[in-house]
Amino acid sequence: MKFSTKAIHVGQEPESVTGAVTVPLFQTSTYAQIEIGKHTGFEYARTQNPTRFAWEENLAALEEGIAAFAFGSGTAAVDTVMRLLNAGDHVIMAEDMYGGTYRLATKVLERFGLTFSFVDMRDPANVAKAVTDRTAMIYTETPTNPMMTLTDLVEVAKVARQHGVLMVVDNTFASPYFQRPLTLGADIVVHSATKYLGGHSDLVSGIVATNRDDIAERLKFLQNAVGAVPGPFECWLLLRSSKTLAVRMDRHQSNAMQIAAYCASHPRVQVTHYPGLPSHPQHALAQRQMSGFGGMISIELGSLAAATAFTKALKVFTLAESLGGVESLVCHPVSMTHGSIPKEQRDRLGVTEGLVRLSVGIEDVEDLLADLEQAFQHI
Ligand SMILES: *Cc1c(COP(=O)(O)O)cnc(C)c1O
């Protein structure tokens, strides 16, 4: 089965009692048992929920994994993945990544005895150099938020194999429609389902997929033992969103391609970061490991004053955190999403006060281009 057919059908057989073609919302905390020691396979909803199981089966199929586990947020998903490790273990993490993941690592997980090295993952040699005898995991995000840099997943997976360590990829920006890390050598894929998987800016959720039986078993245990599960309604909404993931991603991408090209030639824009542009330093890698470039673009406007004037003047783009919804959003990473990353590190990465991130929605591209043009005039 191909991608869209899987998205619409896997985990979503018509329901057995009434034939409902949509997976019902099982909004329950517990299930009646037949007699002591005898039940239907459903005992308590932290452990088992049919709506959640349907969503997990669906996403596992889209990522070409064997199992997936849903969580209450992307951050909860990352946290549970980290609980595969033990105190004293070392993790090699991408230095350019979602601020909340960096905060979880440095402000929470280090207190429990994990250690982290943050490296520039653009060069797989940096990853190999950072391996120690305590290294247990390589964790990356590609493309990254907000600088749109890439990790060569095949090459970094080789390093992981060679040293027998887990490789985890945050696939939030690309979605499984454009990139499937498990097929490129990763062991675990993480998503903030709040973004493209949800796609309508109306829920917060997370999900993890794997293609290894041993990891699936441990994640299943941790999902129940730690308990950061989503409610069934989120899973129900995610199943509905999954059905349109392919058509939404195609439109995000075609709109973003036109907007990136427009920004790249605009006099008010100093740099346009978008992996779909031939000028992107890793464009060839993007073509190799992704089947599309997604809907996220970052532009450098040169100063906080320019970023402020520009974002204030936009009318169709809404100034807000988050991304991946049908509506276009604009965000100022330094003040909004990346405040927890130290200034020296931000400066090194290029996350400056003049940097603005666009989450290109699926509106008519002419309206988006006109909105950007009038806002550039206010700089
Ligand atoms: C938003 C985001 C997260 C965190 O997910 P939440 O659902 O907000 O907890 C993790 N990684 C990336 C790349 C994100 O964009």
The ligand as a MOL file (V3000), in Angstrom:
LIG
                    3D

  0  0  0     0  0            999 V3000
M  V30 BEGIN CTAB
M  V30 COUNTS 15 15 0 0 0
M  V30 BEGIN ATOM
M  V30 1 C 7.1400 21.6110 19.0440 0
M  V30 2 C 8.2880 20.7130 18.9020 0
M  V30 3 C 8.6230 19.7920 19.9030 0
M  V30 4 C 7.8710 19.7180 21.2250 0
M  V30 5 O 6.5670 19.2280 21.0550 0
M  V30 6 P 5.3180 19.6860 21.9720 0
M  V30 7 O 4.1760 18.9540 21.3320 0
M  V30 8 O 5.2220 21.1640 21.8950 0
M  V30 9 O 5.6130 19.2240 23.3510 0
M  V30 10 C 9.6830 18.9310 19.6760 0
M  V30 11 N 10.3970 18.9950 18.5290 0
M  V30 12 C 10.1060 19.8660 17.5540 0
M  V30 13 C 10.9340 19.8910 16.3160 0
M  V30 14 C 9.0550 20.7660 17.7040 0
M  V30 15 O 8.7960 21.6500 16.7390 0
M  V30 END ATOM
M  V30 BEGIN BOND
M  V30 1 1 1 2
M  V30 2 1 2 3
M  V30 3 2 2 14
M  V30 4 1 3 4
M  V30 5 2 3 10
M  V30 6 1 4 5
M  V30 7 1 5 6
M  V30 8 2 6 7
M  V30 9 1 6 8
M  V30 10 1 6 9
M  V30 11 1 10 11
M  V30 12 2 11 12
M  V30 13 1 12 13
M  V30 14 1 12 14
M  V30 15 1 14 15
M  V30 END BOND
M  V30 END CTAB
M  END
